[in-house]
Amino acid sequence: MGEKMLKSMWFDTIKKIEFPKLNNDIKTNLLVIGGGITGISCCYELKDLFDNITLVTVNDLYTGATGYTTAKVTYQHGYIYYDLMNLLGPQKTKLYYEFNKLGLERIQEIVEKEKIDCDFKNVDGYLVSYNNESENLKNELKAYDEIGIKGDMVTIDIFDKMAIKVPNQARFNPLKYLHGLIERLNISIYVDTKVLKIENNVAYTENGKIEADHIIIATSYPIYPNHNLFFTKLIPSISYVVCGKAKKNIEDANYISTKEPTVAIRYQDDTMILSGASHKTKDIKNPHDQYHFLKNIGRTYFDIEDFTYAWSTRDFISVDYCPFVGRLDENIYLATGYGKWGMTNSVASSLLIRDLIEKKDNKFAEAFRPYRSVLNKRFWKYNSQMIKTIIKSKKIYEHISEIDAGKGKIIKFNNKRYGVYRDEKQVYVVDATCTHLGCGLMFNKIDRTYDCPCHGSKFNFNGRLISGPAKKDLQVIKITNKEANKLQDI
Ligand SMILES: Cc1cc2nc3c(=O)[nH]c(=O)nc-3n(C[C@H](O)[C@H](O)[C@H](O)COP(=O)(O)OP(=O)(O)OC[C@H]3O[C@@H](n4cnc5c(N)ncnc54)[C@H](O)[C@@H]3O)c2cc1C
């Protein structure tokens, strides 16, 4: 693939700001852990409540899902409201809609108030039915009617497909928006700073500890409590994105299809962004096939010849589709589980957390409480399949022969699975067992990473942790080039 792999287009639209790494002990009024839209939105909403705010993050700002999003700012979240009605009933479904509507309105308000140049644009949203399954659209529209979403059944000419149109949704450049917020905030930011554990309101990092009056966990997978069961309630799912200039164009709007494999389309200037082909990490797929699926749609319907960017990343979907937002412990708060709709959910979450800290009533607090019961059918189905996934993951490996530079494999040696990756200079060998709960890792040939099919952790080819739930790097097995060359098929 010739595209700029592993680099989403958003990073090329902003000027990087350099921040230091934490290298001493500090004290702060509010510690926000996580440099994505959740963390930065919380800093923004809480800036008047605390004299001193510190944000720390692994790697750099935006290197979680936020940097790889497609940033449709909308409460038209695919084919979801009918399912939500069945799972949770009208009252909670309405709260979900209102929460996300609040997020959309708040983003628009901030963009206007702070005059942030982030290509924010109001566009209509379309939920498109590929197969003209009018039954699905009718069901969704009925759910809209019951909870108060305005939607109309229309036909989209280019696809000749039926769709539900919801007016006045939006899209923006997420990194320009967040950069705009950072520039307007007076806070301390430390990058390359991983929090290893939190005890008694002290966060311990690799290079110093942070004592904080209040802590917000904005790390996508919750890193607090230090050992927790959120992996049974948060389903990791990967989505893929491709971009290019279309010769055949459609109305500038947000489009999303009803059924799996989903495809979503939006524009950024004259570039069309196609995303989707999503799957749970446990349903192991060849990423090439997923990109191919999206490109095929780009070529067939829109005459896209060159795909300039392609990337993928994972986000978490909660087992009841609703976010986990609220208090975890005395003065420790969480926001996560947005089901790939984190633009609006995160901003609404930051407002909810502000109210909780200020001890104000908030109508969303009970519905999205992090420790609410989620023992529904989806919970049992997902978790009962996990044992199978763990066993299957351990059985997948290849032979070591012919690993070219830039390539990697999972091999089996002395009954143990190892990840072997070769670059121009050396061979890297790691124990291919996830440091979270011991699942077998898969080598991702496109991203050159080791990915956990069970719970979604991701490690670099040299074993360094990219994203959790795992907290520790992989064990690196020292091996010389001479030894590596001796490794034969085993
Ligand atoms: C392909 C794709 C397309 C999407 N499109 C849309 C869309 O159109 N509209 C929409 O609303 N949503 C969309 N989403 C979802 C949205 O992007 C995410 O829900 C949102 O970005 C999550 O933001 P976050 O800040 O909670 O998490 P993240 O952006 O993942 O940030 C978490 C941060 O925490 C840091 N961190 C983790 N562990 C630690 C630790 N131990 N110590 C310190 N820091 C730590 C990470 O480094 C990271 O920076 C999409 C998602 C994907 C994958």
The ligand as a MOL file (V3000), in Angstrom:
LIG
                    3D

  0  0  0     0  0            999 V3000
M  V30 BEGIN CTAB
M  V30 COUNTS 53 58 0 0 0
M  V30 BEGIN ATOM
M  V30 1 C -11.7850 4.9250 12.7100 0
M  V30 2 C -12.6120 5.6350 13.7290 0
M  V30 3 C -13.5170 6.6090 13.3140 0
M  V30 4 C -14.2630 7.3110 14.2490 0
M  V30 5 N -15.1340 8.2440 13.8130 0
M  V30 6 C -15.8650 8.9380 14.7010 0
M  V30 7 C -16.8000 9.9310 14.2650 0
M  V30 8 O -16.9700 10.1690 13.0660 0
M  V30 9 N -17.4960 10.6090 15.2040 0
M  V30 10 C -17.3510 10.3540 16.5360 0
M  V30 11 O -18.0420 10.9690 17.3460 0
M  V30 12 N -16.4540 9.4200 16.9870 0
M  V30 13 C -15.7170 8.7230 16.0990 0
M  V30 14 N -14.8370 7.7810 16.5410 0
M  V30 15 C -14.6620 7.5760 17.9840 0
M  V30 16 C -13.7630 8.6280 18.6240 0
M  V30 17 O -12.6580 8.9000 17.7990 0
M  V30 18 C -13.2830 8.1320 19.9890 0
M  V30 19 O -14.3760 7.6650 20.7220 0
M  V30 20 C -12.6100 9.2440 20.7750 0
M  V30 21 O -11.5760 9.8080 20.0190 0
M  V30 22 C -12.0800 8.7070 22.0980 0
M  V30 23 O -11.4090 9.7580 22.7150 0
M  V30 24 P -10.6970 9.5640 24.1220 0
M  V30 25 O -10.0240 10.8480 24.4320 0
M  V30 26 O -11.6570 9.0460 25.1140 0
M  V30 27 O -9.6510 8.3850 23.8990 0
M  V30 28 P -8.2530 8.4150 23.1580 0
M  V30 29 O -8.2270 9.3620 22.0390 0
M  V30 30 O -7.9350 6.9920 22.8560 0
M  V30 31 O -7.2680 8.9750 24.2330 0
M  V30 32 C -6.8420 8.2260 25.3560 0
M  V30 33 C -5.4720 8.7420 25.7490 0
M  V30 34 O -5.0680 8.1580 26.9810 0
M  V30 35 C -3.6930 7.9040 26.9230 0
M  V30 36 N -3.3570 6.8760 27.9160 0
M  V30 37 C -3.7700 5.5790 27.9140 0
M  V30 38 N -3.2400 4.9320 28.9930 0
M  V30 39 C -2.5010 5.8510 29.6580 0
M  V30 40 C -1.6880 5.7820 30.8240 0
M  V30 41 N -1.5420 4.6590 31.5230 0
M  V30 42 N -1.0360 6.9120 31.2380 0
M  V30 43 C -1.1560 8.0760 30.5250 0
M  V30 44 N -1.9140 8.1760 29.4070 0
M  V30 45 C -2.5730 7.0860 28.9740 0
M  V30 46 C -3.4660 7.4580 25.4860 0
M  V30 47 O -2.1280 7.6250 25.1100 0
M  V30 48 C -4.3980 8.4000 24.7260 0
M  V30 49 O -3.7420 9.5880 24.3810 0
M  V30 50 C -14.1020 7.0440 15.6290 0
M  V30 51 C -13.2120 6.0590 16.0510 0
M  V30 52 C -12.4880 5.3450 15.1200 0
M  V30 53 C -11.5850 4.2580 15.6000 0
M  V30 END ATOM
M  V30 BEGIN BOND
M  V30 1 1 1 2
M  V30 2 1 2 3
M  V30 3 2 2 52
M  V30 4 2 3 4
M  V30 5 1 4 5
M  V30 6 1 4 50
M  V30 7 2 5 6
M  V30 8 1 6 7
M  V30 9 1 6 13
M  V30 10 2 7 8
M  V30 11 1 7 9
M  V30 12 1 9 10
M  V30 13 2 10 11
M  V30 14 1 10 12
M  V30 15 2 12 13
M  V30 16 1 13 14
M  V30 17 1 14 15
M  V30 18 1 14 50
M  V30 19 1 15 16
M  V30 20 1 16 17
M  V30 21 1 16 18
M  V30 22 1 18 19
M  V30 23 1 18 20
M  V30 24 1 20 21
M  V30 25 1 20 22
M  V30 26 1 22 23
M  V30 27 1 23 24
M  V30 28 2 24 25
M  V30 29 1 24 26
M  V30 30 1 24 27
M  V30 31 1 27 28
M  V30 32 2 28 29
M  V30 33 1 28 30
M  V30 34 1 28 31
M  V30 35 1 31 32
M  V30 36 1 32 33
M  V30 37 1 33 34
M  V30 38 1 33 48
M  V30 39 1 34 35
M  V30 40 1 35 36
M  V30 41 1 35 46
M  V30 42 1 36 37
M  V30 43 1 36 45
M  V30 44 2 37 38
M  V30 45 1 38 39
M  V30 46 1 39 40
M  V30 47 2 39 45
M  V30 48 1 40 41
M  V30 49 2 40 42
M  V30 50 1 42 43
M  V30 51 2 43 44
M  V30 52 1 44 45
M  V30 53 1 46 47
M  V30 54 1 46 48
M  V30 55 1 48 49
M  V30 56 2 50 51
M  V30 57 1 51 52
M  V30 58 1 52 53
M  V30 END BOND
M  V30 END CTAB
M  END
